[in-house]
Structure formats: C-alpha cells, structure tokens
C-alpha cells in the first residue's frame, strides 16, 4: 500500500478503503484516484490539506504546485460561484438571511416574513465625516472631528452598490463605493436604528452572494479566549443554530476568508454594550492565536488582522471619545432622523385608512414632543404599538420617559399578568435586575439573576438564548437572557433608582448620570465618557412626570444645574459641544411649569451665564440645517444671562428667515454675536425679518449672502435700518459679505460705510471678495 493511501484512508468511506488499497499501484496512481473521489464528493472534509502535507513529505513539489489552486484560481472561483455550497460560510449566510430580514419590536414582537416584506424600507439620513486623534491635546483618549464637513451619503453607498444612480456625489460617497478595505464607525443615538441598519447591510451582502458576518459583541462569551477563525466561523453557528462545527471545516473556510478579504464584510454591533474595553492591541499576536475578545477586536479595528476586509462597528457616540490612538477609523457615519417623506410612507403603511395630513397635524398640535420623537426609528415603533393598543394615550405623551412608561404599562397588563399583586412584583423585580446589571456595565442575565421570574414572566421584555460555557473539562449549555432593546433596560434602571433606592444610594447613582467635565491646559472643556446618557434622559423625564421624594428631586436638580454651569460657560472642544447639544435635548424632557421653574430658579441662584454657541455651518457648503427645537427651548426656558453666545444659522428659504426671526425675537436674553448665512434669493419682506433680530444682538451681526442680492432688497434693508427705533438698538457693527455684488449696490452701501447710519451703529462693513469667507 502506498504512502498516500495509508495516510488518506481516514477521509474515505469504509466501502472504498479496500477498493483503493487493492487497485493503487503507487503514489501517483493513488493521488489520481483520490482526486477522482474528491471530484465526485466522496471524501470527508479536510482531505485537501492532508494531501498537500503528504506531498510535502514525499518532496513531490511539482505535483503539489500543479494541484494547489493559485490566488487567481481562488478569486475566479469565488467570483463565479460566490459562497461555496455545503460550506460553513453558506450555512452562516443562510442563518443570517433569516435573522437579519425579520423586524422585531422593542418588546420582542416578531413580524412574520410576509409583514417584513410589506413594510417600506426607509433608511435614516446618513452623514459621513472623519475623526482623527488630536495630537495637541494632553489627553490621549480625546478625539475631535476633522476640519471637513459632514457629507450626506446613501445606504447604497454603504453596501458598495453597483447601481449607477447616485443619490449623492461627494468624497464620502465615492470612497465608500470605490474602496472596499475601510473601517467605519456607524454612530447614532439610542434608538436611531444602528442594529437594523447593520442587519440590512449584512443581508444585502448575503443576497449578493458575498461573505458577511454579523457579530453582536454583547452576545459573545467574553470569559473564554477567541481566535479570529472561531469568532467568524464558530460563534455565528453556535449562536444561530447551537452547532459546533468541526475543526477541518473551520480551517477550510478560514482559508477562503483570508483569500477573499476584498469580498468580505464584518459588522460589530453594540460596541458600547460590550463588557470589555478597547485598548491598544497586543504587540505580538498571530492570526491563529487565542486571546481575550477585547484584544482580538482591537487587532481587527487597528487593521492588523484582515486589513483587506470592510469592517463596520456600530456604537453610541460616547464610544468614539474612548478610542485609543492605535485605532484610527477611515471615517464615521452618523445616523440622523427618518426623512419626512419616509416617515409619511411608514405612517401610510401602518394607518392606510387615516387622513395622513390630519393625523400629523393633530399630533404636532396635541403632542409636539411626540411629533419630534417619531422621527427616531425606535420611538416610531413605540408610537405604532401604543397607538394600536390605546389611541387616546398618544395625545398626552410629551416626554420620552412617558412614552416608555405607557408602553411598558400595557405590556405588564398583558394576558399572563392579570393580578395587581403580580404586576407590582414584576415591576420591582424587573427594575431591580435592570439596575444591578446596568451598574455592573452588563446587558446579559443568567437565570439566577431573574429573582424567581420565569421565562413566561419576562417574555415581553427579554429574550433567552443558549451559550456554550466551559465548566472545568466539560462544555455545558447555559440559558441566558437579554432585554429586547437596551433602552428598555435603561428606562427600568432609572425608574427603579427613583422609586426604590435609598437617598444615599440615589445620590451615588445621580453622580454617575453626568460625565466628568474638566478644563485642559489651554482652557478648553473636555467631557468624559457619557455612558448613562439615555438613563439621564429617562430620569429627567420621570422627575418631570411623576411624584418622588422631595429630597431626591432636590438633589437631582442641584447636580443637573451644577453640570449645566460647567459645560456652558467655557469654550468647548468638539466632544464637549456635542455634549451641550445632548444636554439641551435632555432638558426638553422638563415640560411641566413646576419643574421648569425649579430648574430655572436654581440656575439663577448659581448666577448661570450661558456662554455656548450653536453653529450650523458645514465647511464652505451652505446646506439647509434647521436649528433644532431643543436649542430654542433651552434658551427660552432656562437662560437669563448670556455671555459670548454665538448663534449661526444657514437659511435656504424665506420661510426659514421668518421662522428664525420669530424664534430669536421671543428669546428672553441677549446675543453677543449673530451670524446669518443666506443661501436663497431674498425678497423685500426678508429685510424686515432680518432687521427685527437686531435688538437681540449686543455686538455684531454678520450677514453673508451666497447668491446675488437684488438692489431693491438692499434699499429695503437700508430703509429698515434707517427707520428702526435706535433706542432699542445695541448692535455695534453690521458686517455684510455679499458674493457677486453689483456696482449700484456697492455705491449704495458705500454711503452707509461713510457714516450715514443709525447713531447706535458704529460702522457697517461690506465685503464683496468671496475669499474673505475663510475669515468669516
């Protein structure tokens, strides 16, 4: 019997072992016979690797080179065949297609396949930008946005679509379509649809017969070591099918992954929910080495492993500020709101018989906060659930906390909870376990954590899954639980803390809700990791809506106001500016006059002086960017004294000018400096709205017109300024920057520059040179 036959019989069915032993007359003949068996699929997996090892031992180099596929062969195979049939990659693709195409509600209700097909596919607005380490900062973990503006992109850009119809044409869109080997961070606020977006991307790759992996990091066992091949090929099958694939199959498919990275997508979902910290990757680590999950993810994000693949990491915004310098994503993609037309399509789908215009108008009038919330995918889902179950409750909802409270209340009164004592027990236990795990920075629950609750008890709030866990020398299955959406766990945490914690424990809890704020050596503010952003939102809303201990409310307000005075009275770096926006949105949860008054009085006692800024300029492109309601709400309700506040707005229509004028005119404080960028053809009426803002400004008004300005408009503007009640005017300088200005307009404003202006205006400056935009 030849060496080849002796070594390869383990890969043959028993019926063929004797046949090949009797017929083979040497190694060459045996190899030929084995190749025939392989072609007719009669060999067990792993035969090819073993055959190559034998050929190396026999020093049959020429035969090995002739048999082994080249890189070109592998590329052509994948291109023609895609993911091989009967492979682990094929099994993973099939499992992911089923998982990623089905929609789930925040409380675990699963749509049928038919329902999922009928729901309109609406993607939130997407914007791409770059992040780079700020090397001048003493804090190595601090990051800033690059100088370039955020660019709008589409879902088709994200999946490298070959569709020639481009929704957007910019550097970001071009990079996503033309460069595969990039690392992206998909960033969005809670409920913005990050997981849904990544699932859709994986599904699109799978449908195109490309290699894609969906790795929810919070579901991976972080107590055991992992290597790259097991994370990609073993974990998905353990998770989806509770199947442990053979080593031979893993080795075979791993080679395909390594050889075809340019067709490979890897999605890490929920980095902010992972229990490990992203640190600098190990200096010496091989691709087959086992290591801690955090180290393995760091090696992939730093592009030391699988540098040719596309890696997308979904997380909440605060995660970006904690990245180490060795991890430099090519870009980050920010998820915005659902577009208006998309929202209308979704409402028509769920309420086909209702009058759409009347429904939206009623919602905007009766519950303006709810109208704002439903532009976020998660809150839209809750709105649909609540509207179907209890139509009248919708109109009383004006905070995020109340939206969750009413929906959870309905879930608790479902069929399997028909007694008040059982509902109260469920309230207490769900809140208790949610609070404990949140404080432990965990989202995974064991059965022992449920405090006596059964799977049926928690089915509307949590789902269960099985995970293999090592117990000494044995591998056992452990049943674990997770809330259907992290926001549900966060709401229950806030509710439990307000209802059940002792005053001392509550004080420690509240301190954790607000990130650390410090001033760096250059006098700029830096904000630490804001892990409890969503819990803070719920806590503020709950204090607004319900009665709690006076001592708890008093302490919470004192910490909240102290935080406000820190973040709005100093110059803020990029992450601090983002945090200012988040806090202003948080403050919209305070809707009752009683709580607004208490916070306002507390801020007055602290001599709160607002020193923030709100800028909507994006590089040198003037796009329509509506200043959010949260900015106006915060300014009008909580700000009395203003110092160095800069408000900058881009307007693209006359309605924008009118609305902005009315909002600023109703502001109860003063603005030091105001910049208005007009990107529309102005009318005579617009001159009045612009001048109406002047009494609110104490220093400088900048007006930039990026289009030709008609002479009549300038004459109207001049007339309005000349006849304005100068006793109300505090503006010291009006700076005009006009592109393409005509000769007659120049002569007109030349007279103004020589002093023919109201007494309270010290000077008017007009710049017609567009290169001055950089100074502006």
C-alpha positions in Angstrom: 0.0 0.0 0.0 1.4 3.4 -1.0 2.2 6.2 1.5 -0.6 8.3 0.0 -3.2 5.5 0.5 -2.0 4.8 4.1 -2.3 8.5 5.1 -5.6 9.3 3.3 -7.8 6.3 4.2 -9.4 8.3 7.1 -11.1 10.5 4.6 -12.6 7.6 2.7 -15.9 5.8 3.3 -15.3 2.3 4.5 -16.7 0.8 1.3 -13.9 2.4 -0.7 -10.9 1.7 1.6 -10.3 -1.9 0.4 -11.0 -1.0 -3.2 -8.4 1.7 -3.4 -5.9 -0.4 -1.4 -6.1 -3.2 -4.0 -6.1 -1.1 -7.1 -3.5 1.5 -6.3 0.0 0.8 -7.7 1.9 3.8 -6.3 1.7 7.3 -5.1 0.9 9.0 -8.5 -1.8 6.5 -9.2 -3.2 7.0 -5.6 -3.3 10.7 -6.0 -5.1 10.4 -9.2 -7.7 8.1 -7.6 -8.2 10.4 -4.6 -8.7 13.4 -6.9 -11.4 11.4 -8.7 -13.1 10.6 -5.4 -12.9 14.3 -4.4 -14.5 15.4 -7.6 -17.4 13.1 -7.0 -17.7 14.3 -3.4 -16.8 11.0 -1.8 -14.1 12.4 0.6 -14.6 13.8 4.1 -13.7 17.5 4.7 -10.0 18.2 5.3 -8.7 15.8 2.6 -7.0 18.5 0.5 -5.0 19.9 3.4 -3.8 16.4 4.3 -2.9 15.6 0.7 -0.7 18.7 0.5 1.1 17.8 3.7 1.8 14.3 2.3 3.1 15.7 -1.0 5.5 17.9 1.1 6.7 14.9 3.0 7.3 13.0 -0.3 9.1 16.1 -1.7 6.7 16.0 -4.7 7.0 19.8 -5.2 6.0 19.8 -8.9 2.9 17.7 -8.3 1.9 19.9 -5.3 2.2 23.1 -7.4 0.2 21.6 -10.2 -2.6 20.5 -7.8 -2.8 23.6 -5.5 -5.1 26.4 -6.7 -3.4 29.7 -7.2 -4.7 33.0 -5.9 -6.2 33.7 -9.3 -7.9 30.3 -9.2 -9.4 31.1 -5.8 -10.5 34.6 -7.0 -12.2 33.2 -10.1 -13.9 30.5 -8.1 -15.4 33.0 -5.7 -16.3 35.4 -8.5 -18.1 32.7 -10.4 -19.5 30.6 -7.6 -19.7 33.1 -4.7 -20.0 31.3 -1.3 -19.4 27.6 -1.9 -22.3 25.2 -1.3 -22.2 22.9 1.7 -19.7 25.2 3.5 -19.8 26.9 6.9 -19.9 30.2 5.1 -23.0 29.0 3.2 -24.6 27.9 6.5 -23.8 31.2 8.2 -25.2 33.1 5.2 -28.5 31.2 5.3 -28.8 31.7 9.1 -28.1 35.4 8.8 -30.6 35.9 5.9 -33.3 34.5 8.1 -32.2 36.6 11.2 -31.4 39.9 9.5 -34.6 40.2 7.4 -37.1 39.9 10.2 -38.2 43.0 12.1 -38.6 42.9 15.9 -40.4 45.5 18.1 -38.6 46.9 21.2 -40.6 44.4 23.2 -39.8 41.3 21.1 -42.8 41.1 18.8 -41.5 39.5 15.6 -43.1 40.4 12.3 -43.9 37.5 10.0 -41.9 37.1 6.9 -44.8 38.5 4.8 -45.1 41.5 7.1 -41.4 42.2 6.9 -41.6 42.2 3.1 -44.5 44.6 3.1 -43.0 47.3 5.4 -41.4 50.1 3.3 -37.6 50.1 3.6 -36.9 53.6 4.9 -33.3 54.5 6.0 -32.5 57.3 8.4 -30.4 60.2 7.0 -26.7 59.3 6.8 -23.8 61.6 7.0 -20.1 60.7 6.7 -17.1 62.5 8.3 -13.6 61.8 9.5 -12.2 61.6 13.0 -8.5 61.9 13.9 -6.6 62.0 17.1 -5.9 65.5 18.3 -2.2 65.3 18.9 -2.1 68.7 20.6 -4.3 67.5 23.4 -2.8 66.2 26.6 -5.5 63.6 26.9 -4.6 60.7 24.6 -8.2 59.5 24.5 -9.6 62.8 23.4 -10.7 63.0 19.8 -12.1 65.7 17.6 -13.9 65.8 14.3 -11.7 66.8 11.4 -12.0 70.1 9.7 -14.0 68.7 6.8 -17.8 68.9 6.9 -20.2 66.0 7.2 -21.3 64.8 3.8 -24.7 63.2 3.1 -24.5 59.6 1.8 -26.9 56.8 1.0 -27.5 53.2 2.0 -26.3 52.1 -1.4 -23.0 53.8 -0.8 -22.6 51.8 2.4 -23.1 48.4 0.6 -20.9 49.3 -2.3 -23.9 49.1 -4.7 -23.1 48.8 -8.4 -26.2 50.9 -9.1 -25.1 53.8 -11.3 -27.8 56.1 -9.9 -26.1 58.2 -7.3 -28.2 59.9 -4.7 -25.2 62.0 -3.6 -21.9 62.8 -5.2 -19.1 63.7 -2.8 -15.8 62.4 -1.5 -17.5 60.3 1.2 -19.9 58.6 -1.3 -17.0 58.0 -3.7 -14.8 56.4 -1.1 -17.5 54.0 0.1 -18.2 52.8 -3.4 -14.7 52.6 -4.7 -12.6 51.5 -1.7 -13.6 48.2 0.0 -10.8 47.9 2.6 -12.0 50.6 5.1 -13.0 50.7 8.7 -16.2 52.7 9.5 -17.9 53.5 12.8 -21.6 53.7 12.5 -22.7 56.1 15.2 -26.2 57.0 16.4 -28.1 58.0 19.5 -30.2 55.3 21.3 -33.0 54.0 19.0 -31.6 55.6 15.8 -31.6 52.2 14.1 -28.0 51.2 14.2 -28.7 47.4 14.6 -31.4 47.5 11.9 -29.0 49.3 9.5 -26.2 46.8 10.0 -28.5 43.9 9.6 -29.8 45.3 6.3 -26.2 45.7 5.2 -25.3 42.1 6.0 -28.5 40.9 4.3 -27.6 42.9 1.2 -24.1 41.3 1.1 -25.6 37.8 1.6 -28.2 38.4 -1.1 -25.3 39.3 -3.5 -23.5 36.1 -2.5 -20.7 37.9 -0.7 -19.2 37.0 2.6 -20.7 38.9 5.5 -20.6 38.4 9.3 -22.9 39.9 11.8 -21.2 39.8 15.3 -23.3 41.2 18.1 -20.4 41.8 20.6 -22.6 41.6 23.7 -23.7 38.1 22.7 -20.1 36.7 22.5 -18.9 34.9 25.6 -16.2 37.2 26.9 -15.0 34.8 29.6 -13.4 32.5 27.1 -10.4 33.1 24.7 -11.1 33.5 21.0 -9.1 33.4 17.8 -10.1 35.0 14.5 -11.3 31.8 12.8 -13.5 30.8 15.7 -15.0 34.3 16.1 -16.0 34.4 12.4 -17.0 30.8 11.8 -17.7 29.1 15.1 -19.6 31.8 17.0 -22.3 32.5 14.4 -23.3 28.8 14.2 -23.2 28.5 18.0 -25.4 31.5 18.3 -27.9 30.9 15.4 -28.0 27.1 15.4 -26.3 25.9 18.6 -24.0 23.9 16.4 -20.3 23.4 17.0 -18.6 23.0 13.5 -15.6 20.7 13.0 -12.0 21.9 13.1 -11.4 20.8 9.5 -14.4 22.8 8.2 -13.3 25.9 10.1 -9.8 25.6 8.7 -11.1 25.2 5.1 -13.5 28.1 5.2 -11.0 30.3 7.0 -8.6 30.0 4.1 -11.4 31.2 1.8 -11.9 34.3 4.0 -8.2 35.1 4.0 -8.0 34.7 0.3 -11.1 36.9 -0.4 -11.0 39.8 2.0 -12.0 42.1 -0.8 -15.4 40.5 -0.8 -15.7 40.3 3.0 -17.9 42.5 5.3 -17.5 42.2 9.1 -20.1 44.0 11.3 -19.5 44.5 15.0 -22.8 45.5 16.6 -23.1 47.2 20.0 -19.5 48.0 20.9 -20.9 50.3 23.6 -22.7 47.3 25.2 -19.6 45.1 25.3 -18.1 44.4 28.7 -14.5 44.8 27.5 -12.5 47.9 26.9 -10.9 48.7 23.6 -7.2 49.1 24.3 -4.0 49.1 22.3 -3.8 45.6 20.6 -1.1 43.1 21.7 2.3 43.8 20.2 2.9 40.1 19.3 -0.1 38.2 18.2 -0.6 35.7 15.4 -3.7 35.2 13.4 -4.3 31.8 14.9 -3.5 32.8 18.5 -6.2 32.6 21.1 -6.7 35.8 23.2 -9.2 37.9 25.1 -12.1 39.1 23.0 -11.2 42.8 23.5 -7.7 42.2 22.2 -9.0 40.4 19.1 -11.4 43.2 18.3 -8.6 45.7 18.8 -6.4 43.9 16.4 -9.1 43.9 13.8 -10.1 47.6 14.3 -6.4 48.6 14.1 -6.3 46.7 10.7 -3.6 44.2 11.8 -6.0 41.3 11.1 -7.9 41.1 7.9 -6.7 44.5 6.5 -8.4 43.9 3.2 -11.9 43.5 4.6 -14.5 46.1 5.2 -15.3 46.5 9.0 -18.2 48.4 10.3 -18.6 49.0 14.0 -22.0 50.2 15.4 -22.0 52.1 18.7 -23.3 55.1 20.5 -21.5 58.5 20.2 -19.7 58.4 23.5 -17.7 55.3 22.4 -15.7 57.5 19.9 -14.2 59.6 22.7 -12.7 56.4 24.3 -10.8 55.0 21.3 -7.1 54.6 21.7 -4.7 56.2 19.3 -3.8 52.9 17.5 -7.4 52.7 16.2 -8.0 55.2 13.5 -11.2 54.5 11.5 -11.2 55.8 8.0 -14.5 57.6 8.7 -17.5 57.6 10.9 -21.1 57.6 9.6 -23.7 59.4 11.7 -27.3 58.3 11.7 -29.8 61.1 11.6 -33.6 61.2 11.7 -36.0 59.5 9.4 -36.7 61.8 6.5 -40.1 63.4 6.3 -41.2 61.6 3.1 -40.0 58.3 4.6 -41.9 58.9 7.8 -45.1 59.6 5.8 -44.7 56.4 3.9 -44.4 54.4 7.1 -47.5 56.1 8.6 -49.4 55.4 5.5 -48.4 51.7 5.7 -49.5 51.3 9.3 -52.6 53.5 9.1 -53.8 53.2 5.5 -57.3 54.4 6.2 -56.4 57.5 8.2 -56.0 61.0 6.8 -52.2 61.4 6.8 -52.1 65.2 6.8 -54.8 65.5 9.5 -53.1 62.8 11.7 -49.6 64.5 11.5 -51.2 68.0 12.1 -53.1 66.7 15.1 -50.0 65.0 16.5 -47.9 68.2 16.1 -50.5 70.3 17.9 -51.6 67.9 20.6 -48.2 66.4 21.3 -45.3 68.3 19.7 -42.7 66.3 21.6 -44.1 63.0 20.3 -44.1 64.5 16.8 -40.3 65.1 17.2 -39.7 61.7 18.8 -41.3 59.6 16.0 -38.5 60.8 13.6 -36.3 58.3 15.5 -37.0 54.7 14.4 -37.2 53.2 18.0 -39.7 55.8 19.1 -41.7 55.5 15.9 -42.1 51.7 16.7 -43.3 52.5 20.2 -45.7 55.1 18.8 -47.2 52.5 16.5 -47.6 50.0 19.3 -49.2 52.5 21.7 -51.5 53.9 19.0 -52.8 50.5 18.1 -53.3 49.5 21.8 -54.6 52.7 23.2 -55.2 55.5 20.8 -56.1 58.2 23.4 -52.9 57.8 25.4 -50.8 59.1 22.5 -52.0 62.7 22.9 -50.9 63.0 26.5 -47.3 62.0 25.8 -44.8 64.8 25.8 -41.6 63.1 27.1 -39.5 60.1 26.1 -39.9 58.7 29.6 -43.7 58.8 29.4 -43.7 57.1 26.0 -41.7 54.2 27.5 -43.8 54.3 30.7 -47.1 53.9 28.9 -45.9 51.2 26.6 -44.4 49.2 29.4 -47.5 49.6 31.4 -49.5 48.0 28.6 -47.0 45.1 28.4 -47.3 44.5 32.1 -51.1 44.2 31.8 -50.9 41.6 29.1 -52.8 38.3 29.3 -50.4 36.5 31.6 -50.4 39.3 34.2 -54.0 39.7 35.3 -53.5 40.4 39.0 -52.3 43.7 40.5 -50.0 42.0 43.1 -48.2 40.1 40.3 -47.8 43.3 38.3 -46.3 45.1 41.3 -43.9 42.1 41.9 -42.9 42.2 38.2 -42.3 46.0 38.5 -40.0 45.6 41.4 -38.0 42.6 40.1 -37.5 43.8 36.6 -36.3 47.2 37.9 -34.0 45.6 40.4 -32.3 43.3 37.9 -32.1 46.0 35.3 -30.5 48.4 37.8 -28.0 45.8 39.1 -26.7 44.8 35.6 -26.6 48.4 34.4 -24.4 49.3 37.4 -22.2 46.3 36.6 -22.0 47.6 32.9 -23.6 44.4 31.7 -26.6 43.5 29.5 -26.5 39.7 29.8 -28.6 38.0 32.6 -28.3 34.5 33.9 -31.4 32.6 35.1 -30.3 33.1 38.7 -30.4 36.9 38.1 -34.1 36.9 37.4 -35.0 36.7 41.1 -37.6 34.0 40.7 -39.2 35.3 37.4 -39.8 32.6 34.8 -39.3 32.8 31.0 -43.0 33.4 30.6 -42.9 36.3 33.1 -40.3 38.2 31.2 -41.1 37.2 27.6 -42.5 40.7 26.7 -39.3 42.4 27.9 -36.4 39.9 27.4 -35.4 37.1 25.1 -33.5 34.0 26.0 -30.6 32.3 24.2 -28.2 29.4 24.8 -24.5 29.7 25.1 -21.9 27.0 25.5 -19.8 27.6 28.6 -16.8 25.6 29.8 -17.1 24.0 33.3 -13.7 22.6 34.0 -13.3 19.8 31.4 -16.9 19.8 30.3 -18.7 22.0 27.9 -22.3 22.8 29.1 -25.2 24.8 27.7 -26.2 27.9 29.8 -29.5 29.7 29.3 -29.0 33.5 29.2 -31.4 36.5 28.9 -31.2 39.9 27.4 -33.6 42.8 27.2 -35.1 43.1 23.7 -33.7 46.6 23.5 -31.1 48.3 25.7 -33.3 51.3 26.1 -35.9 49.2 28.0 -33.2 48.1 30.5 -32.1 51.8 30.8 -35.7 53.0 31.4 -36.3 50.4 34.1 -33.0 51.3 35.7 -34.0 55.0 36.0 -37.4 54.1 37.3 -36.1 51.7 40.0 -33.5 54.2 41.2 -36.1 57.0 41.7 -38.6 54.6 43.3 -36.6 52.2 45.4 -33.1 53.4 46.1 -32.2 54.9 49.5 -31.3 58.6 49.4 -27.6 57.8 49.8 -27.6 55.2 47.1 -29.6 57.5 44.9 -27.1 60.3 45.3 -24.3 58.0 44.1 -26.5 56.9 41.2 -27.2 60.5 40.1 -23.5 61.4 40.1 -22.9 58.6 37.6 -25.5 60.0 35.2 -23.4 63.0 34.3 -19.9 62.6 32.7 -16.9 64.2 34.2 -16.1 67.7 32.9 -12.6 69.2 33.1 -10.7 72.1 31.7 -7.5 71.3 29.8 -4.3 73.4 29.9 -5.5 75.5 27.0 -8.7 76.5 28.8 -10.9 74.2 26.7 -13.6 71.9 28.2 -13.2 68.2 27.8 -16.1 65.8 28.6 -15.6 62.2 29.7 -17.4 59.1 28.7 -21.2 59.7 28.7 -22.2 56.1 29.3 -25.5 56.9 31.0 -26.8 59.4 28.5 -30.1 57.5 27.9 -30.7 56.8 31.6 -30.2 60.5 32.3 -32.9 61.3 29.7 -35.3 58.9 31.3 -34.5 60.2 34.8 -35.2 63.8 33.8 -38.5 62.8 32.2 -39.6 60.7 35.2 -38.9 63.5 37.6 -40.9 65.8 35.4 -43.9 63.4 35.1 -44.3 61.7 38.4 -44.1 62.4 42.2 -41.0 61.3 44.0 -39.2 62.0 47.3 -38.5 65.8 47.6 -35.0 65.1 48.8 -34.3 63.1 45.7 -35.7 65.7 43.4 -33.8 68.5 45.1 -30.5 66.6 44.9 -31.1 65.7 41.2 -31.8 69.3 40.3 -28.7 70.5 42.1 -26.4 68.1 40.2 -28.2 68.8 36.9 -27.8 72.6 37.3 -24.2 72.3 38.5 -23.4 70.3 35.4 -25.1 72.9 33.2 -23.0 75.7 34.7 -19.8 73.7 33.9 -20.5 72.9 30.3 -22.0 76.1 29.0 -19.7 78.8 30.5 -16.4 77.7 28.9 -15.0 77.1 25.4 -16.0 73.6 24.4 -14.0 71.2 22.2 -15.9 69.1 19.7 -17.0 66.4 22.0 -18.0 68.9 24.6 -20.0 70.8 22.0 -21.8 67.6 21.1 -22.5 67.0 24.8 -24.0 70.5 25.0 -26.4 69.5 22.3 -27.3 66.3 24.1 -27.9 68.1 27.3 -30.2 70.6 25.6 -32.2 67.7 24.2 -32.3 66.2 27.7 -33.8 69.4 29.0 -36.7 69.1 26.7 -37.9 66.3 29.0 -38.8 69.0 31.5 -42.2 70.1 30.3 -44.2 70.9 33.4 -44.2 74.5 34.6 -43.4 73.4 38.1 -40.2 71.6 37.2 -39.1 74.2 34.6 -39.5 76.9 37.2 -37.5 75.0 39.8 -34.6 74.4 37.5 -34.7 78.0 36.3 -34.6 79.4 39.8 -31.7 77.1 40.7 -29.7 78.3 37.7 -30.4 81.9 38.7 -29.2 81.3 42.2 -25.9 79.9 40.7 -25.5 83.1 38.6 -25.6 80.9 35.5 -24.3 82.7 32.5 -24.8 80.9 29.2 -21.6 81.0 27.1 -22.3 78.4 24.5 -22.7 78.6 20.8 -24.8 76.9 18.1 -23.3 76.8 14.7 -24.9 75.2 11.6 -22.2 76.0 9.1 -20.7 72.9 7.5 -17.4 73.8 5.9 -17.9 76.1 3.0 -21.2 74.4 1.8 -24.3 76.1 2.9 -26.9 73.4 3.3 -30.4 73.6 4.9 -29.8 72.8 8.6 -32.7 73.7 10.8 -31.7 74.7 14.3 -33.5 72.0 16.5 -36.3 72.9 18.8 -34.2 71.8 21.7 -31.9 74.9 21.3 -34.8 77.4 21.3 -36.5 75.5 24.2 -33.4 75.5 26.3 -32.6 79.2 25.6 -36.1 80.4 26.2 -36.8 78.4 29.4 -33.5 78.2 31.3 -31.2 81.0 30.2 -31.4 84.5 31.7 -27.8 85.9 31.4 -25.8 85.5 28.2 -22.1 86.0 27.6 -20.3 85.3 24.3 -23.1 83.3 22.8 -22.7 82.9 19.1 -25.8 81.7 17.1 -25.1 80.9 13.5 -27.8 79.7 11.1 -28.0 78.8 7.4 -31.2 79.7 5.7 -32.3 78.5 2.3 -35.8 79.9 2.0 -37.7 82.9 3.1 -39.8 80.8 5.5 -36.5 79.9 7.2 -35.7 83.6 7.6 -39.1 84.4 9.0 -39.2 81.4 11.4 -35.7 82.2 12.7 -36.5 85.8 13.2 -39.6 85.0 15.2 -37.8 82.4 17.4 -34.9 84.8 18.2 -37.2 87.7 18.8 -39.0 85.7 21.5 -35.7 84.8 23.2 -35.6 86.4 26.7 -31.9 87.2 26.7 -29.3 88.9 24.6 -27.0 87.5 21.9 -23.5 88.9 21.7 -22.8 87.8 18.1 -25.1 86.6 15.4 -24.1 85.1 12.1 -26.8 84.6 9.4 -25.8 82.8 6.2 -28.4 83.3 3.5 -28.4 80.8 0.6 -31.6 81.8 -1.0 -32.9 84.6 -3.3 -34.2 87.2 -0.8 -37.4 89.2 -1.0 -38.2 92.6 0.3 -40.1 91.1 3.2 -37.0 89.3 4.3 -35.3 92.6 5.1 -37.8 93.3 7.8 -37.4 89.9 9.4 -33.6 90.3 9.4 -33.7 93.8 11.0 -36.2 92.5 13.6 -33.5 90.4 15.1 -31.1 93.4 15.7 -32.5 94.4 19.1 -31.4 91.0 20.5 -27.8 91.5 19.5 -25.3 93.5 21.6 -22.2 93.4 19.4 -22.0 92.2 15.8 -24.4 91.0 13.1 -22.8 89.1 10.2 -24.9 88.7 7.1 -23.5 86.5 4.3 -25.4 86.3 1.1 -24.1 83.4 -1.1 -26.2 84.5 -4.0 -26.7 87.7 -5.9 -28.6 90.3 -3.9 -31.1 92.5 -5.7 -30.7 96.3 -5.4 -34.3 96.6 -4.2 -33.6 94.3 -1.3 -30.5 96.3 -0.2 -32.5 99.5 -0.5 -35.2 97.9 1.6 -32.7 96.7 4.2 -31.2 100.2 4.3 -34.6 101.8 4.8 -35.5 99.4 7.6 -32.2 100.1 9.4 -32.6 103.9 9.0 -36.2 103.9 10.3 -35.6 101.5 13.1 -36.1 102.7 16.7 -32.5 103.3 17.5 -33.2 103.5 21.2 -33.8 99.7 21.1 -30.6 99.1 19.1 -27.4 97.9 20.7 -25.6 96.5 17.7 -22.2 98.0 17.3 -21.3 96.6 13.9 -23.2 95.1 10.9 -20.9 93.1 8.7 -22.1 92.3 5.2 -20.4 89.7 3.0 -22.1 89.6 -0.5 -21.0 87.4 -3.4 -21.4 88.8 -6.9 -22.4 92.2 -5.7 -23.5 94.7 -8.4 -22.0 98.2 -9.0 -25.2 100.0 -8.0 -25.4 98.0 -4.7 -21.7 98.9 -4.0 -22.4 102.6 -4.4 -25.5 102.3 -2.2 -23.6 100.7 0.7 -20.6 102.9 0.1 -22.7 105.7 1.5 -23.5 103.7 4.6 -19.9 102.9 5.2 -19.1 106.7 5.3 -21.4 107.0 8.4 -24.9 107.6 7.1 -26.2 105.0 9.6 -28.2 105.0 12.9 -26.4 106.5 15.8 -26.1 103.3 17.8 -24.3 101.6 14.9 -20.6 102.4 14.9 -19.9 101.0 11.5 -21.2 98.9 8.6 -18.7 96.9 6.7 -19.4 95.3 3.3 -17.1 92.7 1.7 -17.6 91.6 -1.9 -14.5 89.5 -2.1 -15.5 85.8 -1.7 -12.0 84.9 -0.4 -12.9 86.6 2.8 -15.1 83.7 3.6 -12.3 81.9 5.5 -12.1 84.8 7.9 -15.8 84.8 8.3 
